[in-house]
Amino acid sequence: MKTKAVRLYNKNDLRLEEFDLPEIKDNEILAEVITDSLCMSTLKAVKQGIQHNKVPDDISKNPIIVGHEFCGNILAVGKKWIAAFHPGDKFVIQPNIGAENCYAPGYSYPLIGGDATKIIIQNQVMENGSLLHYNGKTYFEGSLVEPLSCVIGAFNANYHLERMYSHKHVMGIKENGSMAILGATGPMGYLAIDLALHGPKKPKLLVVTGRTQEKLNLVEKLYPKDEAKKQGVELYYINTRDSINFKDTMKKIMGEFIEFNDVFVFAPDEKLVQQAETLLSYDGCLNFFAGPTDHEFSPNINFYNVHYKATHIVGTSGGNTNDMKEAVSLIESQNINAAKIVSHILGLNDAAKATINLSDLGGGKKIVYTNKKFPLTQLSDFHIAHNNFEKTLSQIIKKNNGFWSFEAERYFIEHAPEI
């Protein structure tokens, strides 16, 4: 069976190619990918090539399929897994499949990745419990399960003392506490705000910072203060572009400076990490969410506070399978409105170019429809319709308040040209 896929051969060497898949083994599954969401982590792997810890050394001869935020349908099941999975099942995958070398779909393998029309899911994915049933209405939201699970994982990884001087840790963010999310004006920051407002544990105070007012205005439009208030959360948006001291800036806007139980850093900036540490309360937890490309990334941290204020410092690289299951539940139930973070759609034909230029594109998540041929297009640009197909899509998007939706996806899948 033939597949089309975007494959990595070397640094910045991505190629869309067609090739034959082998017959599946008794312990494998054949699947069709419908959507993949482009991720900055993929761009890091593309830029680093074999220097990335998840990319094999032999990709020049055995290229890997990129993309790890994907959703699709199962086509055929080897006899080992026929009791658990069936043709027609909709699925998502947790990329952390338990490989000892940290290898993962979308980074490491020639037959499985998100930017492909068809893939073979190897036995280890199922053995690790990483192939998950997904019953959401849309495929594109299925592709947002993995990024949401990363945020859930970060929230779950934070911890606090059961009480002062206790050695027992209570896992997760401080319920009804104070939280700051710094550098939160990208799509992962959007998900963090959504989770803070609608997740199982909510802070009482949430402060979101960014350095670009236009981006902050967009975030506030997506997650308004009135909506937060309905959830019992007092929400502030603060521009820190010209701030020398975060404390002074926050004091001016909030009337006082409040120390934070949980501080998340969503941008790989050493000064931002240093500032974040100064915001923590006693028993405060600093979560460095952003993944740096610099192997020597080493901000100064006040270890006096680590000793005397019980400061905790954590970081997570993706979520685990339980985080993924929680993300599936939140999206299936529509408690999290993942559609808010989608800004562009495209076909597989434009996936390589869009991935390489991802850091310059701006906006939110870019959803690849892998079986389609369509240029990268921002949702807000569909009003410039070139044909009846785009005109209809524009009307559907407008009807859904500018967001991508089940109706838009269904129409796109039915009418967009095949690749």
C-alpha positions in Angstrom: 0.0 0.0 0.0 1.3 3.4 -0.9 1.5 6.4 1.4 2.6 10.0 1.0 4.6 11.5 3.8 6.8 14.4 4.8 10.2 12.9 5.7 13.3 14.3 7.3 16.7 13.4 5.7 19.0 16.0 7.4 18.9 19.4 9.0 16.2 21.5 7.3 15.8 18.8 4.7 12.1 17.8 4.6 10.7 16.1 1.5 7.2 15.1 0.6 7.4 11.7 -1.0 5.3 8.7 -2.0 6.5 5.2 -1.1 5.3 1.7 -0.3 4.4 0.6 3.1 5.1 -3.1 3.9 2.3 -5.5 4.9 1.5 -5.2 8.6 2.7 -7.8 11.0 0.5 -9.7 13.4 1.4 -7.2 16.2 1.0 -4.0 14.1 -1.9 -1.7 13.0 -2.4 0.1 9.7 -4.0 3.5 10.1 -5.0 6.5 8.0 -4.0 10.0 9.3 -6.6 12.7 8.8 -5.1 15.6 10.6 -1.8 16.6 12.1 -1.1 19.8 14.1 2.2 21.5 13.4 4.4 21.9 16.5 7.5 23.9 17.4 9.0 20.8 18.8 9.0 19.4 15.2 10.8 22.5 14.0 13.5 22.0 16.7 14.0 18.4 15.4 14.2 19.7 11.8 16.7 22.4 12.7 18.9 20.0 14.8 18.7 16.9 12.7 20.7 14.0 14.1 21.9 16.3 17.0 18.3 16.1 18.4 18.1 13.3 21.0 15.1 11.7 19.4 16.3 11.7 15.8 18.3 8.6 14.7 21.8 8.9 13.2 20.9 7.2 10.0 18.1 9.4 8.7 20.0 10.2 5.5 19.4 6.5 4.5 16.3 5.8 6.6 14.3 9.1 6.7 11.7 9.5 9.4 8.2 10.8 9.1 7.7 14.1 11.0 4.6 15.2 13.0 3.4 13.9 16.4 0.1 15.6 17.0 -2.2 13.5 14.8 -5.6 11.9 14.6 -7.1 9.4 12.2 -8.9 6.1 11.6 -7.7 2.6 12.0 -7.8 0.6 8.7 -6.5 -2.9 9.6 -5.5 -4.6 12.8 -3.0 -7.4 13.3 -4.4 -10.4 15.1 -2.6 -9.6 18.4 -4.6 -6.5 18.9 -7.9 -7.4 17.2 -9.8 -7.6 20.6 -8.7 -4.0 21.6 -8.9 -2.1 18.2 -11.1 -2.4 15.2 -11.1 -1.0 11.6 -13.1 2.3 11.7 -12.0 3.3 15.2 -10.9 6.9 15.6 -7.5 7.2 17.4 -4.9 9.6 18.8 -1.4 8.6 19.9 0.7 9.6 23.0 4.2 10.1 21.4 6.0 9.1 24.6 5.7 5.4 23.9 8.1 4.2 26.5 11.2 3.6 24.3 14.4 3.4 26.3 16.2 5.7 23.9 13.3 8.3 24.1 12.4 7.6 20.5 8.9 8.7 19.5 6.5 8.8 16.6 7.1 12.0 14.6 10.7 12.2 15.5 12.3 8.7 15.1 10.5 6.2 12.9 10.3 5.7 9.1 6.7 4.3 9.1 4.8 6.3 11.7 4.3 10.1 12.0 1.6 12.6 11.6 2.5 14.2 8.3 1.5 11.1 6.3 -1.6 9.7 4.6 -1.2 6.2 5.9 1.1 4.8 8.6 2.0 1.6 10.4 1.7 1.7 14.2 4.3 -0.6 15.8 3.7 -3.0 18.6 5.4 -0.9 21.3 2.8 1.8 20.9 0.0 -0.5 21.9 2.1 -2.4 24.5 2.7 1.0 26.3 -1.0 1.9 26.2 -0.1 4.9 23.9 -2.7 4.2 21.2 -5.9 5.8 22.6 -9.5 5.6 21.4 -10.9 9.0 20.6 -14.6 9.8 20.2 -14.6 13.5 19.7 -16.6 14.9 16.8 -13.7 16.5 15.0 -10.3 15.2 13.8 -8.6 18.6 14.2 -9.4 18.7 17.9 -8.0 15.1 18.1 -4.8 16.6 16.8 -4.9 19.1 19.7 -5.2 16.3 22.4 -1.4 15.9 22.5 -0.5 19.6 23.0 -3.2 19.9 25.6 -1.8 16.8 27.4 1.6 18.6 27.5 -0.1 21.5 29.4 -2.0 19.0 31.6 1.3 17.3 32.4 2.8 20.5 33.4 -0.1 21.4 35.7 0.1 17.9 37.2 3.8 18.0 37.7 3.7 21.1 40.0 3.6 20.3 43.7 3.2 21.9 47.1 3.8 20.9 50.7 0.8 19.4 52.5 1.5 21.9 55.2 4.5 24.0 56.4 7.5 21.8 57.2 5.8 18.7 55.9 7.7 16.4 53.6 4.6 15.2 52.0 3.9 16.7 48.6 0.5 17.4 47.1 0.8 17.1 43.4 -0.7 19.6 41.0 -1.3 23.3 41.0 -2.5 25.0 44.2 -6.3 24.9 44.1 -7.8 28.4 44.8 -4.2 29.7 44.8 -2.4 32.3 42.7 -1.0 31.5 39.3 1.1 33.4 36.8 1.7 32.3 33.2 4.5 34.2 31.6 5.0 34.5 27.9 1.6 33.0 27.3 0.6 34.6 24.0 1.2 31.5 21.8 -1.1 28.5 21.2 0.3 26.5 24.1 -0.2 29.5 26.4 -3.8 29.7 25.1 -4.3 26.1 26.2 -2.8 26.8 29.6 -5.2 29.7 30.2 -8.2 27.5 29.1 -7.1 24.7 31.4 -6.6 27.1 34.3 -10.2 28.4 33.8 -11.9 25.1 33.0 -9.8 22.3 34.4 -10.3 20.2 37.5 -8.2 22.5 39.6 -8.5 26.3 39.3 -6.5 29.1 40.7 -8.4 32.0 42.4 -6.0 34.6 40.8 -4.5 34.2 37.3 -2.1 36.6 35.8 -1.1 36.2 32.1 1.8 38.2 30.7 3.2 38.9 27.2 5.4 41.5 25.5 3.2 42.3 22.5 0.0 44.2 23.1 -1.7 43.0 19.9 -1.2 39.4 21.0 -2.4 40.1 24.5 -5.5 41.7 23.1 -6.2 38.6 21.0 -5.7 36.3 24.1 -8.1 38.5 26.1 -10.6 38.3 23.3 -10.4 34.5 23.3 -10.5 34.2 27.1 -12.2 37.4 28.5 -12.2 38.4 32.1 -16.0 38.0 32.4 -15.7 34.3 31.4 -12.9 33.9 34.0 -15.1 35.5 36.6 -17.9 33.0 35.9 -15.4 30.3 36.8 -14.4 32.0 40.0 -11.1 33.2 38.7 -9.8 36.8 38.9 -7.9 37.3 35.6 -5.3 40.0 34.7 -3.5 40.5 31.4 -0.2 42.4 31.8 2.2 43.7 29.1 5.8 43.3 30.5 7.6 44.6 27.4 9.0 47.6 29.1 9.2 46.1 32.6 12.5 46.2 34.5 10.8 44.7 37.5 7.8 42.5 37.2 6.7 43.2 40.8 6.5 46.9 40.2 4.5 46.5 37.0 2.0 44.1 38.6 1.7 46.4 41.6 0.7 49.3 39.4 -2.0 47.3 37.6 -3.3 45.1 40.5 -2.9 47.7 43.2 -0.6 45.4 45.2 2.0 42.7 44.5 0.8 39.2 45.3 3.3 36.3 45.5 2.4 33.3 43.4 1.9 29.7 44.3 2.5 28.6 40.7 4.5 30.3 38.0 4.7 28.9 34.5 7.3 30.1 32.0 6.2 29.6 28.3 9.2 31.3 26.6 12.8 30.0 26.6 14.3 33.2 27.9 16.8 33.2 30.8 15.8 36.6 32.1 12.2 35.6 32.1 13.0 32.5 34.2 15.0 34.7 36.6 12.1 37.1 36.9 9.7 34.2 37.4 11.6 32.9 40.4 11.2 36.3 42.2 7.4 36.1 42.0 7.1 32.9 44.0 5.6 32.7 47.5 6.8 30.3 50.2 6.3 26.8 48.9 5.9 28.3 45.4 6.5 26.1 42.3 8.3 27.4 39.2 7.5 25.3 36.1 9.8 25.9 33.1 7.5 24.7 30.3 9.3 26.1 27.3 11.8 23.8 25.6 15.1 25.6 24.8 17.3 24.6 21.8 20.4 25.8 23.6 21.9 22.9 25.5 23.7 25.3 27.9 20.5 27.2 28.8 21.4 28.2 32.4 19.5 31.1 34.0 20.6 32.2 37.5 18.3 30.9 40.2 18.2 32.1 43.8 19.1 29.1 45.8 18.7 31.0 49.1 15.0 30.9 48.3 15.2 27.2 47.4 16.6 26.6 50.9 14.6 29.0 53.0 11.3 29.6 51.0 10.9 26.0 49.9 11.0 27.0 46.3 10.3 24.1 43.9 11.5 24.0 40.3 10.1 21.6 37.8 9.9 21.1 34.1 8.1 18.6 31.8 8.8 17.5 28.3 5.3 16.5 27.1 2.6 14.7 29.0 2.3 11.0 29.9 -0.5 8.6 28.9 -2.7 9.6 31.9 -2.3 13.2 30.9 -3.3 12.3 27.4 -6.4 10.4 28.6 -7.4 13.5 30.6 -6.9 15.6 27.5 -9.1 13.3 25.5 -11.9 13.6 28.2 -11.7 17.4 28.3 -11.9 17.7 24.6 -14.6 15.1 24.1 -16.7 16.8 26.8 -16.0 20.2 25.3 -14.9 21.5 28.7 -11.8 22.8 26.8 -12.6 24.7 23.6 -9.6 23.7 21.6 -11.0 25.2 18.4 -10.0 28.6 19.7 -6.3 28.0 19.1 -6.6 27.0 15.4 -5.4 29.9 13.1 -4.5 28.2 9.8 -5.3 25.1 7.8 -3.3 23.5 5.0 -2.8 20.3 3.0 0.1 17.9 3.1 1.6 19.6 0.0 2.4 22.7 2.2 3.4 20.9 5.4 7.2 20.8 4.8 7.4 24.5 4.0 5.1 25.5 6.8 7.1 23.5 9.3 10.4 25.1 8.3 8.9 28.6 8.5 6.8 27.9 11.6 8.5 30.4 13.9 7.8 33.2 11.4 4.1 32.4 10.7 2.5 33.8 13.9 -1.0 33.0 15.0 -2.1 29.8 16.7 -2.1 26.2 15.6 -1.8 25.1 12.0 -3.8 22.0 11.1 -2.6 19.8 8.3 -5.3 17.7 6.4 -2.9 15.0 5.2 -5.1 13.7 2.4 -5.7 17.1 0.9 -3.8 19.5 -1.4 -4.4 23.1 -0.1 -2.1 26.1 0.5 -1.5 27.3 4.0 -4.3 29.7 4.7 -5.2 31.8 7.7 -8.8 31.4 8.8 -9.3 35.2 8.7 -8.2 35.3 5.1 -10.9 33.0 3.7 -13.1 36.1 3.2 -10.8 36.7 0.2 -12.5 33.8 -1.7 -11.1 32.7 -5.0 -13.9 30.2 -5.8 -17.2 28.9 -4.5 -15.5 26.4 -2.3 -13.5 29.0 -0.4 -16.6 31.3 -0.3 -18.6 28.6 1.4 -15.8 27.9 3.9 -15.7 31.6 4.7 -19.4 31.7 5.5 -19.1 28.7 7.7 -16.1 30.2 9.6 -18.0 33.5 10.0 -21.0 31.7 11.3 -18.8 30.0 14.0 -17.4 33.3 15.3 -14.2 33.0 13.2 -13.3 29.6 14.6 -12.6 26.3 12.8 -15.4 23.9 13.6 -17.0 20.5 12.9 -19.0 22.0 10.1 -16.0 23.6 8.5 -13.9 20.4 8.8 -16.6 18.2 7.3 -17.1 20.6 4.4 -13.3 20.8 3.8 -12.8 17.0 3.9 -15.7 16.5 1.5 -14.7 19.2 -1.0 -11.0 20.1 -0.8 -8.9 18.6 -3.6 -7.1 15.3 -2.8 -3.3 15.3 -2.7 
